[in-house]
Amino acid sequence: MGDMFRSEEMALCQMFIQPEAAYTSVSELGETGCVQFRDLNVNVNAFQRKFVTEVRRCDELERKIRYIETEIKKDGIVLPDIQDDIPRAPNPREIIDLEAHLEKTESEMIELAQNEVNMKSNYLELTELRKVLENTQGFFSDQEVLNLDSTNRAGGVDEATAQHRGRLGFVAGVINRERVFAFERMLWRISRGNVFLKRSDLDEPLNDPATGHPIYKTVFVAFFQGEQLKNRIKKVCTGFHASLYPCPSSHNEREEMVRNVRTRLEDLKLVLSQTEDHRSRVLATVSKNLPSWSIMVKKMKAIYHTLNLFNMDVTKKCLIGECWVPTKDLPVVQKALSDGSAAVGSTIPSFLNVIDTNEQPPTFNRTNKFTRGFQNLIDAYGVASYRECNPALYTCITFPFLFAVMFGDLGHGLILVLFGAWMVLSEKKLARIRNGGEIWNIFFGGRYIILLMGLFACYTGFVYNDIFSKSMNVFGSRWFINYDNSTVLHNPSLQLPPNSSAQGVYPFGLDPVWQLADNKIIFLNSFKMKLSIIFGVLHMVFGVCMSVVNFTHFKRPASIFLEFVPQILFLLLLFGYMVFMMFFKWVSYNAKTSFQPETPGCAPSVLIMFINMMLFKNTPPPKGCNEFMFEAQPDLQKVFVLIGLCCIPWMLLGKPLYIKFTRKNKAHANHNGQLTGNMELAEGETPLPTGFSGNEESAGGGAHGHDDEPMSEIYIHQAIHTIEYVLSTISHTASYLRLWALSLAHAQLSEVLWNMVLSLGLKMSGVGGAIGLFLIFGAWCLFTLAILVLMEGLSAFLHTLRLHWVEFMSKFYEGLGYPFQPFSFKAILDGEDEE
């Protein structure tokens, strides 16, 4: 957890790598994943960089792999999962072999695909011809054919003369079914009704040879008279993409032709089957290595992309790169560079030098699988400034606890625990799910958050003594009613008076008898409202105190006195005092006290007392009671309010005046230092660059330097911050009342579901009652999961997120940094899998 307290120290490094060892060295750095490179060729076009040829070569390899993968998926072959044995980046020699292998495989696949399309096209044409011959049997009459043939033979004239004398010609073919009606209408128009069209829909669809999609077609025969009309019909068929086939008029000739077509179809089907088997064998062989090839090409492409960020020195014998490295990982980077040089047998080692800079480094918080989810919640608001205090460390506890205050139910919390525990215990198996969807990825990424939220919800549900809107009498109720049975029978809706308890306090949580009391809502409202204010003020006080950690680290002691002290005084003397009075009221006013001013009926309202404190007014107490809880309370309240009011100008003017005076002193010191500096430079000395660590006040912590900012803007900004803090102290305290509101709403919804759904089934009897209870229990479970667990859980989660982002983190967190994005093969591969 020490790494999470604040972001890690970063170092700007400059590395010098020999060209022959550059590929292997960057490959080793990509495996470690702890270096963020900077682009030293910003002004160079992407197409003019040194390794652009290699990048294009990798793009071509990726294109071939995508083509082969598409063909494999088209055949339904499942690619193996290689998460446990991820290959390293290939050597340059392996790249040549891989390129040749992919080239050969792609050429073979293209040739097989083209041959398959050609054979399927022939198969489709023969199938259509067979369908035409089979379906046109009913279109022709043998008697008509014989008559037409005999007339033709007797006349001894040509076809044109025969058509002129009355013989009809015909055209047969196949057309897509959706074009039939337009085709028929067009034939009627061009022939003015002199074309007789007969058609028959095919029962089974045909397959497109290119795409494999089903095509529904219709066989047609168009009878006409005249050569001119025949040409027109053929043009219309061409326009509607209809396939025309020869169809003999003789029945015997058609039968003979059908037999020949069927024989050719059987032969072609056999060839297609053999082609499919050969294609499947080739794809099955390639599929075993394709995932490894894909990863190797992606790594190789990432390496050359990174090498394009390097700059070549003047002698063209060395590659120079700059990168951000966590100081803890400097030995790891050194080892990676030495391993890269040793892999190629380079005699000249690579160098890594740490250089000074005034540039703000990236923010890097080292996380594990438990803390990563909480860190993502913080980064969604804004990445922390460099070395700024990280709220994720405390969010690991405060987030599930505040969620549980709103979601306090032992039963519902147990559901979350079971769901979270299932994801945690099966995380290795569930992590392999690739196509789970965005919602599943969110749930799985926050599995530890869900588990903790469920555990805390079980705890608060035990405190509230609430399990599916019912209470548990674990320790035995401490309440009894001081009435006889006749009084209870005549007035069953008795309230529970505070002094009816005579056996002490319930050991832990709420007494289960409150579940039966008519004044339960009044009691729970008061209890949960006070709890929400107490937790809210403590949360905000902790946030303000965390600003001291930042001020101390960034060496700004003046900000502790000018910002933290007035802020914490304003918060504690007003709202901290209100929280103190809640505890004082609980301790001072006891149900067993017989002294009149200290009975529960005389207990003053803390809210009314706080309003009177702010307005300097009094409210007359009831007869026999005191207005204040102790004698010095009115004077103490006036002092607190006056000190709180004095904190406002303290916050408003303290920091601007401090900056104004320090500027005058700095200007005077710079004037004297300039004279001394001129003397030193005259002696031939060179001034050293200022390191980042010595100037953190101006560059770190969200850029707190005000050297170039006019004083008018500083006054305006400080006025805005002061007004914002004063108003937000009030509004944020009221905002924590959402803890009470959502807790009450959750409990009431749970009670409504029990009374209006499940209790109906419990009141039934007999066999029908058992069946009804089974159905009603299913509906109650469905509503509980959908409404109380999912919807109410999501609502409580969002409200908890708002309390952390706005009410807690605004007290000390700036979030003006930028994330550390190292060159990592694992991150590249995981990112592409998510896409």
Buried (B, 14 or more C-beta within 10 A) or exposed (E): EEBBEBBBBBBBBBBBBBBBBBBBBBBBBBBBBBBBBEBBBEEEEEEEBBBBEBBEBBEBBBEBBEBBBEBBEEEEBEEEEBEEEBBEBBBEEEBEEBBEBBEEBBEBBEEBBEBBBEBBEBBBBBBBBBBBBBBBEEBBEEEEBEEBEEBBEEEEBEEEEBBEEEBBBBBBBBBBBEBBEEBBEBBEEEBEEEBBBBBBEBEEEBBBBEEEEEBEBBBBBBBBBBEEBBEBBBEBBEEBEBBBBEBBBBBEEBEEBBEEBBEBBEEBEEBBEEBEEEBBEBBEEBBEBBBBBBBBBBBBBBBBBBBBBBBBEEEEEBBBBBBBBBEBBBEBBBEBBBBBBBBBEBEEBBBBEEEEBEEBBBBBBBBEEBBBBBBBBBBEBBBBBBBBBBBBBBBBEBBBBBBBBBBBBBBBBBBBBEBBBBBBEEEEEBEEEEEEEEEEEEBBBBBBBBBBBBBBBBBBBBBBBBBBBBBBEEEEBBBEEEEEEEEEEEEEEBEBEBBBBEEEEBEEBBBBBBBEBEEBEEBBEEBBBBBBBBBBBBBBBBBBBBBBBBBEBBEBEBBEBBBBBBBBBBBBBBBBBBBBBBEBBEEBBBEEBEEEBBBBEBBBEBEEBBEBBEEEEEEEEEEEBBBBBEEEBBEBBEEBBEBBEEBBEBBBBBBBBBBEEEEEEEEEEEEEEEEEEEEEEEEEEEEEEEEBEEEBBBBBBBBBEBEEEEEEEBBEBBBEBBEEBBEBBEEBBEBBBBBBBBBBBBBEBBBEBBEEBBEBBEEBEEEEBEEBBEEBBEBBEEBBBEBBBEEBBEBBBEBBBEBBBBBBBBBBBBBBBEBBEBBBBEBBBEEEEEE
